[in-house]
Amino acid sequence: MSRAEEAVIRVRGLVNRFGSHVVHQDLDLDIRRGEILGVVGGSGTGKSVLLRSIVGLKRPDGGRVEVFGEDLQQLPSRQRSRLERRFGVLFQRGALFSSLNLQENVALPLIEHARLPRADAEALGRLKLALAGLPPDAALKMPAELSGGMIKRAALARALALDPEVLFLDEPTAGLDPIGAADFDRLIMTLRDAMGLSVFLVTHDLDTLYTACDRVAVLSQRRVLVADRLSVVEASDDAWIRDYFHGPRGRAAHRAAHPSEAD
């Protein structure tokens, strides 16, 4: 196996349920080193639940989640905390602390986990905000003063605070206008290349799938139906995949990504 095909995260036989409702059953998925993996599926297929299971926010009801070769659930708390520092997570609504300005939001994990002095953490926070594409004067702004796009970038800066190896993004372009969403897609690709990140990206945005993702995993029937390059996924005869990728929006996204192809 080449380094590019190495799985930094390996999910096997995952089971997630809420009471009698089974969300995932025997779900398998790999996240490869350096790839951007898009995760899609209909409403109720448990895309965000899968993300939370991988990062340790929800204990699975069965199966294994191995991260860098370790089963998070089996590790002592100190080792588990050390491993989780290698993740960065951007939640759908940003989840910024409303009482802290942006540099304080980004500095917080550096103070709590890296034990940096506040002045050093805030200086690094300003660098991370710049890395996420925000201007210098944004550092002292409060979350309530920001546009949706700025909130996404600030939350991304905080997700990058501890220099993670794996970045988890939950609907990162939701609520953004098309220009802002396209800018965010390009930013994620640039950061992946510059920082060597592996990216797990939950999205409904077809443009993001065609522009940014190396592979796409489709959740359906409580499992991963297919996880492959888009050309392979598009060729599936599954009814949901046909409707999603070959409907009007899917065709438009495909044409935008492949302008040289004839209709």
Backbone bond lengths (Angstrom), bond angles and torsions (degrees), N, CA, C in turn:
res aa  C-N    CA-C-N  psi(-1)  N-CA   C-N-CA  omega(-1)  CA-C   N-CA-C  phi
1 M - - - 1.469 - - 1.523 109.98 -
2 S 1.349 116.79 130.05 1.455 120.22 178.43 1.518 109.82 -73.71
3 R 1.343 115.80 161.95 1.460 119.58 178.82 1.522 110.92 -59.97
4 A 1.349 117.05 -34.64 1.455 120.80 -179.46 1.526 111.99 -66.36
5 E 1.332 117.47 -23.89 1.462 120.85 -179.86 1.524 112.23 -96.89
6 E 1.328 116.81 -0.20 1.466 120.53 -179.30 1.527 110.33 -65.73
7 A 1.322 116.06 133.15 1.467 120.66 179.51 1.519 109.43 -87.11
8 V 1.336 116.81 117.33 1.464 119.87 175.05 1.520 109.89 -82.07
9 I 1.337 116.18 -24.73 1.464 121.72 175.19 1.524 107.82 -133.25
10 R 1.327 115.25 133.06 1.459 121.20 -178.49 1.536 108.11 -129.79
11 V 1.319 115.90 118.09 1.465 122.13 178.79 1.529 107.57 -107.72
12 R 1.329 116.01 126.80 1.457 120.12 -178.17 1.526 110.62 -134.58
13 G 1.342 115.10 125.79 1.454 121.05 174.53 1.515 114.42 61.29
14 L 1.331 117.02 30.99 1.463 120.38 -174.11 1.529 111.54 -65.48
15 V 1.329 114.88 135.17 1.461 122.01 174.74 1.525 108.15 -125.25
16 N 1.326 116.02 128.70 1.459 121.63 173.51 1.518 108.08 -132.65
17 R 1.325 115.80 131.22 1.465 119.30 176.84 1.521 109.61 -142.48
18 F 1.314 114.29 155.51 1.456 122.13 173.68 1.522 106.07 -124.76
19 G 1.327 116.07 103.19 1.446 120.08 -173.10 1.522 109.57 64.50
20 S 1.310 116.23 -125.90 1.465 120.03 179.16 1.523 112.76 -89.05
21 H 1.344 116.45 -4.82 1.465 120.31 -178.13 1.531 110.12 -86.90
22 V 1.317 116.21 117.19 1.465 121.57 179.98 1.526 108.77 -92.75
23 V 1.327 116.27 120.30 1.465 121.39 179.73 1.523 110.50 -91.32
24 H 1.325 116.65 -46.58 1.462 122.22 178.70 1.518 109.62 -127.13
25 Q 1.319 116.43 141.74 1.458 122.17 177.93 1.523 108.04 -141.03
26 D 1.329 116.53 117.11 1.471 121.51 177.78 1.529 111.73 54.88
27 L 1.325 115.75 46.89 1.466 121.19 -178.65 1.533 109.72 -86.76
28 D 1.334 115.70 130.62 1.463 122.59 177.31 1.526 109.39 -119.65
29 L 1.343 116.47 139.63 1.463 120.22 177.65 1.516 109.42 -164.03
30 D 1.336 116.36 140.70 1.465 122.54 172.44 1.525 109.31 -115.04
31 I 1.329 115.65 143.98 1.464 122.23 169.75 1.519 106.21 -114.56
32 R 1.304 116.40 118.76 1.454 121.44 -172.72 1.522 111.68 -89.71
33 R 1.305 114.39 153.21 1.462 120.51 179.84 1.531 110.72 -60.74
34 G 1.330 115.99 127.27 1.457 121.80 173.24 1.515 115.83 81.03
35 E 1.329 118.10 1.70 1.461 118.68 -178.70 1.533 111.50 -96.10
36 I 1.330 114.82 159.74 1.452 121.87 166.27 1.520 106.25 -105.20
37 L 1.322 115.85 111.84 1.458 122.10 -178.63 1.517 108.77 -103.11
38 G 1.336 117.00 116.76 1.449 121.19 175.48 1.518 110.10 -87.17
39 V 1.322 116.48 136.90 1.465 122.11 179.84 1.520 108.33 -119.15
40 V 1.337 115.79 119.75 1.463 120.98 -177.81 1.524 109.42 -128.56
41 G 1.312 115.18 165.90 1.457 121.06 177.80 1.506 109.46 167.05
42 G 1.311 115.77 161.81 1.447 120.23 179.58 1.516 112.03 -68.35
43 S 1.328 115.74 171.29 1.458 120.83 178.18 1.524 110.02 -59.76
44 G 1.330 116.03 133.35 1.460 120.62 177.98 1.509 115.31 88.13
45 T 1.340 117.39 3.84 1.467 119.42 -179.98 1.530 112.50 -83.78
46 G 1.330 117.66 -5.07 1.460 120.14 171.86 1.516 115.54 83.36
47 K 1.331 116.44 37.42 1.458 119.48 179.42 1.528 111.12 -65.14
48 S 1.334 116.11 -49.23 1.463 119.70 179.35 1.527 111.37 -70.12
49 V 1.331 117.03 -32.24 1.471 120.13 176.29 1.519 109.86 -63.16
50 L 1.320 116.95 -40.56 1.465 120.65 177.18 1.524 110.37 -61.91
51 L 1.319 117.14 -45.53 1.473 120.73 177.89 1.527 110.11 -57.80
52 R 1.326 117.16 -47.54 1.460 120.87 -177.62 1.531 111.44 -65.12
53 S 1.320 117.18 -33.21 1.464 120.25 177.57 1.521 111.14 -67.09
54 I 1.324 116.14 -38.79 1.461 119.91 -178.07 1.524 111.01 -70.00
55 V 1.331 117.67 -41.83 1.465 119.72 -176.15 1.519 112.92 -83.77
56 G 1.340 117.03 -1.96 1.463 120.04 173.79 1.508 115.06 93.04
57 L 1.342 118.19 10.34 1.458 120.86 179.23 1.532 112.31 -84.95
58 K 1.324 116.46 -16.29 1.459 121.21 174.18 1.526 108.57 -134.17
59 R 1.318 116.18 127.31 1.460 119.72 177.81 1.532 109.06 -78.01
60 P 1.334 118.05 122.25 1.466 119.61 179.07 1.526 111.28 -63.24
61 D 1.315 115.01 154.50 1.466 120.57 176.69 1.518 112.11 -86.92
62 G 1.307 116.96 -6.72 1.453 121.37 177.07 1.515 110.03 -175.71
63 G 1.331 116.62 164.49 1.457 121.64 179.24 1.519 112.43 85.49
64 R 1.324 115.00 -172.39 1.463 121.72 -176.05 1.526 110.22 -132.07
65 V 1.325 114.56 144.32 1.462 121.85 169.93 1.521 106.79 -123.59
66 E 1.329 116.47 108.68 1.462 121.28 179.69 1.522 109.40 -101.99
67 V 1.315 115.88 127.06 1.459 123.04 179.82 1.514 108.05 -119.02
68 F 1.328 116.92 119.78 1.464 121.98 -175.40 1.530 109.85 51.44
69 G 1.336 115.73 39.34 1.453 120.95 176.74 1.512 115.52 81.06
70 E 1.340 117.99 1.87 1.467 121.57 -178.74 1.522 110.31 -114.59
71 D 1.328 116.85 141.77 1.453 122.36 174.16 1.525 107.85 -86.40
72 L 1.330 116.54 109.95 1.469 120.87 -174.87 1.524 112.10 -54.99
73 Q 1.324 116.41 -40.64 1.463 119.97 -174.29 1.523 112.89 -69.00
74 Q 1.319 117.10 -18.55 1.461 120.54 -177.03 1.529 113.10 -97.12
75 L 1.322 116.57 -4.90 1.463 119.70 -175.30 1.526 111.57 -85.41
76 P 1.324 117.50 146.21 1.472 119.99 169.12 1.524 109.69 -59.69
77 S 1.321 116.99 154.46 1.465 121.53 -170.96 1.521 113.07 -57.41
78 R 1.325 117.58 -38.06 1.469 119.34 -177.85 1.527 111.14 -67.42
79 Q 1.346 116.40 -43.98 1.463 119.52 178.40 1.525 110.96 -66.99
80 R 1.326 115.46 -37.51 1.452 118.81 178.97 1.523 110.86 -64.57
81 S 1.318 117.63 -42.25 1.454 121.32 178.19 1.527 110.93 -61.87
82 R 1.318 116.35 -39.53 1.468 120.73 179.58 1.537 110.39 -64.54
83 L 1.328 115.84 -39.46 1.455 120.05 179.88 1.527 111.27 -69.85
84 E 1.322 116.12 -39.72 1.468 119.86 -178.49 1.527 112.15 -66.75
85 R 1.322 117.33 -21.21 1.467 120.53 175.72 1.523 111.59 -66.95
86 R 1.322 117.39 -13.80 1.458 120.70 178.33 1.531 111.74 -86.32
87 F 1.343 116.12 2.44 1.463 122.64 174.81 1.521 109.69 -102.92
88 G 1.317 115.50 151.24 1.461 122.14 163.49 1.516 107.35 -127.03
89 V 1.327 117.50 136.76 1.458 121.05 -175.72 1.527 110.05 -127.77
90 L 1.336 115.79 128.70 1.451 121.93 172.79 1.526 106.79 -112.62
91 F 1.333 115.72 112.23 1.456 120.47 -179.64 1.525 110.06 -81.62
92 Q 1.334 115.71 160.24 1.462 121.12 -170.41 1.524 112.66 -56.50
93 R 1.318 118.09 -40.83 1.462 120.19 -177.17 1.531 112.50 -100.37
94 G 1.302 116.56 15.15 1.458 120.53 176.35 1.508 113.90 87.32
95 A 1.347 117.40 -44.27 1.471 123.12 178.01 1.523 112.26 55.07
96 L 1.337 116.87 37.46 1.461 120.18 174.26 1.530 109.51 -75.63
97 F 1.326 115.82 152.02 1.460 120.33 175.52 1.523 108.49 -78.77
98 S 1.335 116.68 117.92 1.466 120.85 -172.34 1.521 113.20 -67.21
99 S 1.347 117.45 -22.54 1.466 120.57 -177.60 1.532 113.03 -89.38
100 L 1.338 117.43 -1.53 1.461 121.93 -179.61 1.519 109.83 -114.25
101 N 1.338 116.12 144.31 1.456 117.96 173.93 1.534 109.01 -74.98
102 L 1.329 116.85 178.44 1.464 119.17 -171.44 1.519 112.75 -66.17
103 Q 1.342 117.46 -43.72 1.462 117.18 -178.96 1.529 110.91 -66.54
104 E 1.315 117.50 -31.04 1.465 120.63 176.57 1.529 110.90 -70.55
105 N 1.333 117.06 -38.32 1.457 120.59 176.30 1.521 111.40 -59.46
106 V 1.325 116.05 -44.93 1.469 119.92 -177.73 1.530 110.89 -74.26
107 A 1.338 116.07 -32.82 1.468 120.00 -178.58 1.525 112.67 -71.32
108 L 1.326 117.15 -25.04 1.462 119.86 -172.71 1.527 114.07 -55.59
109 P 1.347 120.15 -49.52 1.468 118.30 177.81 1.524 113.18 -64.74
110 L 1.324 117.63 -28.06 1.461 120.47 177.69 1.523 111.05 -69.83
111 I 1.326 116.40 -34.83 1.468 120.78 177.46 1.526 110.45 -74.27
112 E 1.336 116.61 -44.81 1.458 121.05 -174.05 1.526 112.57 -74.33
113 H 1.328 116.99 -40.89 1.463 119.84 -172.81 1.523 113.82 -102.63
114 A 1.336 116.68 -38.54 1.464 119.73 179.85 1.524 112.33 -92.66
115 R 1.347 116.70 -5.75 1.471 122.66 177.36 1.528 112.47 58.45
116 L 1.322 117.21 34.38 1.460 120.06 178.39 1.525 110.12 -79.81
117 P 1.330 117.08 147.76 1.469 119.41 171.02 1.518 110.02 -59.75
118 R 1.336 116.16 150.26 1.458 120.13 -174.64 1.537 112.13 -55.74
119 A 1.317 118.03 -44.14 1.470 119.77 -177.10 1.523 110.76 -61.79
120 D 1.339 117.16 -42.56 1.466 120.32 179.30 1.525 110.78 -67.50
121 A 1.338 116.73 -40.48 1.460 120.48 -179.87 1.522 110.89 -63.76
122 E 1.324 117.00 -40.96 1.463 119.18 -179.33 1.524 111.28 -71.04
123 A 1.327 117.47 -32.84 1.466 120.00 175.25 1.527 109.96 -64.31
124 L 1.332 116.41 -43.33 1.464 119.81 176.30 1.526 110.80 -66.24
125 G 1.333 115.78 -35.33 1.460 119.80 176.75 1.511 111.83 -58.65
126 R 1.326 116.62 -41.00 1.472 120.14 179.03 1.532 110.54 -65.04
127 L 1.326 116.71 -37.14 1.465 119.99 177.26 1.524 111.40 -64.74
128 K 1.339 116.69 -41.36 1.466 120.19 179.81 1.525 110.75 -66.95
129 L 1.329 116.96 -37.06 1.462 119.80 176.59 1.527 110.69 -62.53
130 A 1.327 116.72 -40.57 1.464 120.48 177.12 1.526 110.53 -65.52
131 L 1.332 116.39 -39.37 1.456 121.18 178.65 1.527 110.89 -61.20
132 A 1.335 116.47 -33.72 1.467 121.79 179.02 1.523 112.32 -83.56
133 G 1.332 116.97 3.83 1.457 120.27 173.08 1.507 115.49 90.39
134 L 1.338 117.90 18.31 1.467 120.79 178.92 1.528 110.35 -97.15
135 P 1.325 118.35 146.47 1.468 121.27 -179.80 1.522 110.93 -73.57
136 P 1.344 117.45 160.55 1.470 120.65 -177.36 1.526 114.01 -56.73
137 D 1.347 117.44 -34.77 1.466 118.76 -176.49 1.530 112.82 -73.85
138 A 1.332 117.67 -5.68 1.471 120.11 177.60 1.519 111.99 -74.67
139 A 1.330 117.59 -21.24 1.467 120.96 -171.87 1.523 112.85 -57.74
140 L 1.330 117.47 -34.95 1.464 120.74 -176.42 1.536 113.42 -97.62
141 K 1.314 116.32 4.66 1.457 119.86 177.86 1.526 110.96 -77.45
142 M 1.321 115.91 151.30 1.452 122.24 174.94 1.529 108.95 -91.25
143 P 1.339 117.75 152.21 1.469 119.37 -179.65 1.523 114.14 -52.80
144 A 1.338 117.95 -34.94 1.465 120.79 -178.61 1.529 112.61 -65.56
145 E 1.330 117.40 -17.02 1.457 121.55 -179.02 1.525 112.72 -88.97
146 L 1.331 117.12 -2.05 1.456 120.27 -169.41 1.521 112.89 -98.73
147 S 1.325 115.47 152.64 1.461 121.54 168.38 1.532 108.65 -76.77
148 G 1.326 115.45 168.74 1.462 119.26 178.59 1.514 112.50 -59.11
149 G 1.324 116.90 -40.88 1.455 120.30 -179.95 1.525 112.60 -65.26
150 M 1.334 116.35 -38.78 1.460 120.30 178.74 1.531 111.08 -67.96
151 I 1.340 116.36 -36.73 1.469 119.29 177.26 1.525 110.00 -62.04
152 K 1.333 116.92 -43.18 1.464 120.17 178.90 1.534 110.71 -60.27
153 R 1.323 116.39 -42.72 1.463 119.86 -178.18 1.527 111.12 -69.44
154 A 1.335 116.33 -38.72 1.461 119.09 177.73 1.523 110.90 -65.33
155 A 1.336 116.76 -41.26 1.464 120.20 177.60 1.527 110.80 -65.42
156 L 1.329 116.71 -35.46 1.465 120.31 175.73 1.522 110.48 -64.63
157 A 1.342 116.64 -42.45 1.468 119.88 178.29 1.521 110.72 -58.53
158 R 1.342 116.58 -41.88 1.467 118.91 178.47 1.525 111.06 -66.88
159 A 1.337 117.47 -37.65 1.467 120.42 177.53 1.526 111.56 -62.89
160 L 1.334 116.52 -26.81 1.468 121.36 -179.06 1.527 112.67 -92.19
161 A 1.328 117.25 -0.55 1.467 121.43 -170.80 1.526 112.57 -54.93
162 L 1.340 117.33 -42.84 1.462 121.23 -174.24 1.526 112.85 -96.47
163 D 1.349 116.15 19.72 1.470 121.70 -179.99 1.530 111.42 52.60
164 P 1.327 116.92 61.53 1.465 119.82 -176.60 1.526 112.37 -69.25
165 E 1.322 114.92 163.37 1.461 121.47 173.85 1.525 111.35 -97.53
166 V 1.339 115.89 -27.34 1.463 120.88 178.89 1.527 108.18 -125.19
167 L 1.322 115.64 130.50 1.460 122.02 -178.81 1.526 108.92 -113.07
168 F 1.335 116.07 126.35 1.458 122.57 178.85 1.525 108.68 -107.83
169 L 1.324 116.08 125.24 1.458 121.46 -176.98 1.527 108.60 -124.21
170 D 1.332 116.86 122.59 1.455 121.72 -179.99 1.525 109.03 -106.50
171 E 1.326 116.07 104.42 1.473 122.98 -179.63 1.532 111.28 50.90
172 P 1.333 118.27 57.59 1.469 119.70 -173.54 1.519 114.58 -66.53
173 T 1.342 118.41 -24.00 1.468 118.91 -178.89 1.525 112.49 -102.77
174 A 1.329 117.76 5.22 1.465 120.17 178.60 1.525 110.16 -60.90
175 G 1.307 116.60 131.13 1.463 121.21 178.15 1.512 114.54 84.89
176 L 1.330 118.29 -3.69 1.461 120.54 179.14 1.529 110.00 -92.00
177 D 1.321 116.37 149.24 1.460 119.46 174.55 1.530 108.32 -72.01
178 P 1.341 118.78 163.98 1.469 120.32 -174.95 1.520 114.74 -56.04
179 I 1.342 117.01 -37.11 1.463 119.44 179.77 1.525 110.28 -68.46
180 G 1.341 116.08 -45.73 1.458 119.74 178.11 1.512 112.39 -62.43
181 A 1.332 117.03 -38.69 1.465 120.98 179.16 1.527 110.63 -65.67
182 A 1.340 116.87 -42.66 1.465 120.26 179.07 1.529 110.90 -64.08
183 D 1.338 116.66 -40.26 1.467 120.44 176.73 1.533 110.83 -61.41
184 F 1.329 116.12 -41.01 1.460 119.99 -179.08 1.525 110.57 -67.03
185 D 1.330 117.54 -39.76 1.470 120.85 176.20 1.527 110.72 -58.18
186 R 1.318 116.18 -45.88 1.471 119.64 -179.58 1.524 110.83 -64.48
187 L 1.329 116.66 -37.93 1.463 120.44 178.50 1.528 110.79 -62.12
188 I 1.319 117.29 -44.18 1.468 120.63 -179.95 1.525 110.31 -62.15
189 M 1.323 117.39 -42.84 1.463 119.72 179.19 1.524 111.04 -64.52
190 T 1.323 117.14 -40.76 1.469 120.98 179.04 1.526 110.94 -63.67
191 L 1.327 116.57 -44.38 1.465 120.22 179.81 1.523 111.17 -66.56
192 R 1.326 116.85 -39.40 1.468 119.30 177.00 1.527 110.87 -57.68
193 D 1.335 115.28 -46.47 1.466 119.50 -178.12 1.523 111.70 -69.15
194 A 1.329 116.89 -40.47 1.464 120.79 -176.14 1.525 112.54 -73.67
195 M 1.334 116.83 -35.69 1.459 120.72 -173.41 1.527 113.40 -106.90
196 G 1.332 117.14 -2.11 1.454 120.26 -179.96 1.518 113.14 66.82
197 L 1.338 116.99 33.68 1.449 121.35 -175.99 1.530 111.96 -76.35
198 S 1.313 116.02 152.53 1.456 122.95 161.57 1.526 105.68 -104.23
199 V 1.343 116.54 135.65 1.467 120.17 -170.90 1.526 110.25 -125.34
200 F 1.343 115.33 127.58 1.462 124.05 174.06 1.515 105.82 -107.62
201 L 1.333 117.14 113.63 1.459 121.22 -166.87 1.523 109.93 -125.15
202 V 1.333 116.76 105.87 1.462 122.02 173.86 1.524 107.82 -82.10
203 T 1.334 117.28 127.45 1.458 118.68 -176.65 1.519 110.71 -156.05
204 H 1.338 115.28 156.29 1.461 122.58 166.28 1.526 110.24 -108.36
205 D 1.321 116.55 -2.96 1.459 121.85 -170.17 1.527 110.53 -82.78
206 L 1.320 116.01 107.81 1.463 120.24 -178.58 1.521 111.81 -62.71
207 D 1.331 117.45 -36.02 1.463 119.41 178.45 1.531 110.36 -61.90
208 T 1.325 117.52 -39.89 1.459 120.96 177.81 1.528 110.54 -62.26
209 L 1.321 117.01 -43.32 1.463 120.52 179.88 1.528 111.15 -58.91
210 Y 1.328 115.84 -45.74 1.465 119.23 -176.87 1.522 112.59 -76.08
211 T 1.322 116.98 -30.00 1.462 120.35 -175.85 1.525 112.75 -85.18
212 A 1.328 116.68 -43.60 1.464 119.63 -165.03 1.523 115.35 -110.58
213 C 1.317 118.95 -22.79 1.465 120.02 -166.66 1.527 112.93 -92.50
214 D 1.323 115.57 135.46 1.463 121.51 175.56 1.521 110.94 -80.38
215 R 1.340 115.88 -37.82 1.464 121.70 175.24 1.523 108.45 -137.31
216 V 1.316 114.88 161.18 1.456 120.95 177.56 1.519 108.50 -130.30
217 A 1.342 116.12 131.72 1.462 122.34 174.93 1.514 108.69 -107.76
218 V 1.325 116.58 128.56 1.453 122.16 -179.15 1.527 109.21 -106.05
219 L 1.330 116.49 119.90 1.462 121.22 175.73 1.522 109.24 -89.81
220 S 1.321 115.44 128.47 1.461 121.74 178.77 1.520 107.98 -163.72
221 Q 1.315 116.37 147.61 1.462 121.09 176.45 1.537 111.67 56.00
222 R 1.349 115.22 37.22 1.466 124.42 174.42 1.529 114.23 71.71
223 R 1.319 117.50 13.25 1.461 120.16 -177.80 1.526 109.63 -148.79
224 V 1.331 116.08 -179.07 1.463 120.66 172.25 1.521 107.50 -86.60
225 L 1.318 115.63 112.49 1.463 120.31 -177.51 1.522 111.03 -72.28
226 V 1.324 115.82 -41.62 1.460 121.27 178.46 1.518 107.88 -156.06
227 A 1.329 116.98 144.52 1.471 122.30 174.16 1.519 107.19 -139.73
228 D 1.333 116.08 105.55 1.462 119.18 -173.18 1.521 109.23 -164.48
229 R 1.325 115.39 -176.13 1.464 120.27 174.32 1.523 109.23 -61.92
230 L 1.335 115.91 153.80 1.458 119.69 -175.83 1.519 112.42 -59.30
231 S 1.322 117.37 -35.49 1.467 119.05 -179.88 1.520 111.23 -61.62
232 V 1.331 116.69 -33.95 1.467 120.83 178.18 1.525 110.14 -75.67
233 V 1.342 116.12 -43.84 1.470 120.22 -179.89 1.527 110.41 -60.41
234 E 1.331 116.73 -45.02 1.476 121.15 -178.99 1.524 112.22 -58.87
235 A 1.334 116.40 -30.17 1.463 120.78 -175.98 1.526 113.22 -80.73
236 S 1.338 117.53 -4.69 1.460 120.71 179.57 1.527 110.67 -63.13
237 D 1.337 115.45 146.37 1.463 118.87 178.09 1.532 112.70 -94.03
238 D 1.356 116.71 9.58 1.462 120.26 176.97 1.532 109.48 -64.42
239 A 1.331 116.43 137.64 1.464 120.65 -174.75 1.523 112.50 -62.59
240 W 1.360 117.41 -43.21 1.461 119.37 -179.12 1.521 110.69 -64.57
241 I 1.331 117.16 -42.24 1.475 120.75 179.71 1.524 110.20 -63.04
242 R 1.325 117.37 -41.91 1.477 119.97 178.24 1.521 110.51 -60.52
243 D 1.317 116.66 -47.01 1.462 119.87 -178.63 1.519 111.50 -64.47
244 Y 1.334 116.90 -38.22 1.466 121.43 -174.79 1.526 111.38 -73.65
245 F 1.323 116.11 -47.38 1.463 119.73 -172.88 1.523 113.85 -92.69
246 H 1.325 117.39 -18.62 1.460 119.11 -177.11 1.526 112.90 -113.70
247 G 1.346 116.60 7.96 1.452 120.65 171.30 1.520 110.18 -76.16
248 P 1.323 117.94 -179.66 1.479 121.06 -176.61 1.523 113.58 -56.17
249 R 1.343 117.35 -43.85 1.466 118.80 -178.52 1.519 111.18 -69.74
250 G 1.328 116.59 -38.64 1.455 119.67 178.05 1.517 111.70 -63.07
251 R 1.339 116.43 -43.00 1.469 119.47 178.71 1.521 110.97 -64.15
252 A 1.336 116.84 -38.82 1.467 119.89 179.15 1.523 111.05 -65.21
253 A 1.330 116.91 -42.67 1.467 120.43 178.68 1.519 110.52 -64.56
254 H 1.327 117.26 -39.17 1.466 120.84 178.72 1.527 110.20 -63.80
255 R 1.345 116.88 -45.08 1.460 119.55 179.58 1.522 111.73 -62.28
256 A 1.352 116.53 -39.69 1.458 119.54 179.71 1.524 111.39 -64.87
257 A 1.330 116.60 -35.11 1.469 120.59 -179.35 1.525 111.39 -79.62
258 H 1.335 117.44 -25.04 1.459 121.96 -177.36 1.535 110.47 -129.73
259 P 1.326 116.76 66.46 1.477 119.39 -173.93 1.504 114.07 -63.64
260 S 1.322 117.95 -20.19 1.474 119.91 -178.14 1.523 112.71 -80.36
261 E 1.342 116.56 -13.80 1.465 119.68 -178.46 1.522 110.12 -80.00
262 A 1.283 115.97 141.27 1.467 120.78 176.02 1.511 109.30 -76.29
263 D 1.320 116.27 150.84 1.475 121.21 177.16 1.533 109.33 -64.25
